[in-house]
Amino acid sequence: MIQAVITGIGAYVPEDVITNEDLSKMVETSDEWIMSRVGIKERHVLKGEGKGTSVMGGKAVKMLLEKTNTKPEEVDLIICATTTPDYPFPSTAALVAEACGIKNAFGFDLNAACSGFIFALEVGSNFIKSGKYKKVIIIGGDKMTSITNYADRTTCTLFGDAAGAVMLEPTDESYGIMDTILHTDGVGIPHLRLSGGGSAHPASQETLEKNMHYIYQEGQVVFKHAVSRMADVSAEIMERNNLTKDDISWFVPHQANKRIIDAAANRMGLTEDKVMVNIQKYGNSSAGTIPMCLWEWEEKLKKGDNVILAAFGAGFTWGSVYLKWGYTRSEQ
Ligand SMILES: CC(C)(COP(=O)(O)OP(=O)(O)OC[C@H]1O[C@@H](n2cnc3c(N)ncnc32)[C@H](O)[C@@H]1OP(=O)(O)O)[C@@H](O)C(=O)NCCC(=O)NCCS
């Protein structure tokens, strides 16, 4: 049976940083509040006129091609998970293809908000399993600062910009994406959304005046759903694959709030040393958080490690993925 396995990772984080101190000059907040309620110290921001998510995705993919010794013309498919595409069209995948000289692939964007990367992994994995596609690039990235209202203290502390990309390839060994559980239910529609600029409410003076081009979030409602859904789905994927806490090498949670991460890890019975956490440095980069963690921890991941990914986002969307890690970087 063909399995899809991750064979490399690239990422890009823009240089500029917004610290908690910077934010406390814009809104009434403090480092103490942000650190204790969310766990973020700083987040990165992509600056520059006309620069969108594809700039970060393109840089992540260039790094990926280099690290995996892949020629651009060998790539079969690009799936770009993002909620902040450069434009409604053409797709961010098309912009990345152009930036990286990828000429023989097809590509598209996928929107599942903060769960985008794990949704895209499942989609990409099935293209690999079909036998027709050999090199599939999955990008997760967002320029969240482009939809963040820096006059709203309840949301402006949370988000940052980043992108990561992984290569999926076929293997007939028992490595790679072993199992996936994904959900979308619509329950979250009133609680977390960006309602302006789409076909329901095209950009107008009114949408601008009502702040409809910014993230709207009812934090407490989203928090409660995120905690229970992410913890439940992570426990479920462990159970149905007969994995105990001792079998898990790494837990890679979406980075939205350190308290949500801790709740999920506790439910799985995991100690802190098995949980990838970099929210303090990057904040929530939506579809970018999970590939950013994998990239940062790549040297520590070993062939055969059992890795659980879990995410939760607008929609609501949520899910988990069980990976058997496919390579040890130092042996490549
Ligand atoms: C947004 C979030 C951090 C807010 O934390 P919280 O503990 O729920 O805080 P609350 O919304 O209950 O607000 C508590 C108080 O802090 C205040 N507050 C909110 N943001 C603040 C800030 N940045 N600085 C200082 N005070 C703030 C509120 O106004 C409120 O004050 P009040 O009690 O006087 O009304 C939290 O709800 C959260 O993380 N939600 C889920 C986020 C998430 O996962 N989103 C994305 C899914 S991808």
The ligand as an ORCA input file, in Angstrom:
! r2SCAN-3c Opt
* xyz 0 1
  C      -8.768     35.831     23.501
  C      -8.374     35.259     24.839
  C      -6.874     35.267     25.009
  C      -8.963     36.146     25.936
  O      -8.660     35.594     27.203
  P      -9.812     35.405     28.292
  O      -9.159     34.864     29.472
  O     -10.899     34.582     27.667
  O     -10.242     36.865     28.527
  P     -11.702     37.495     28.477
  O     -12.124     37.652     27.063
  O     -12.583     36.746     29.419
  O     -11.386     38.886     29.094
  C     -11.030     39.064     30.471
  C     -10.805     40.546     30.719
  O      -9.574     40.920     30.105
  C      -9.777     42.021     29.256
  N      -8.862     41.921     28.120
  C      -9.066     41.365     26.919
  N      -7.958     41.491     26.171
  C      -7.055     42.136     26.916
  C      -5.747     42.561     26.691
  N      -5.104     42.348     25.539
  N      -5.100     43.190     27.696
  C      -5.698     43.438     28.873
  N      -6.943     43.066     29.138
  C      -7.618     42.424     28.178
  C     -11.225     41.921     28.829
  O     -11.713     43.178     28.404
  C     -11.871     41.440     30.103
  O     -12.052     42.536     30.954
  P     -13.392     42.671     31.848
  O     -13.357     41.470     32.740
  O     -13.185     43.951     32.530
  O     -14.512     42.642     30.872
  C      -8.910     33.827     25.004
  O     -10.287     33.845     25.148
  C      -8.541     32.925     23.866
  O      -7.408     32.556     23.698
  N      -9.556     32.503     23.073
  C      -9.369     31.549     22.021
  C      -8.472     32.091     20.957
  C      -8.295     31.133     19.848
  O      -7.936     30.013     20.045
  N      -8.554     31.673     18.686
  C      -8.236     31.173     17.450
  C      -8.674     29.839     17.163
  S      -7.646     29.576     15.885
*
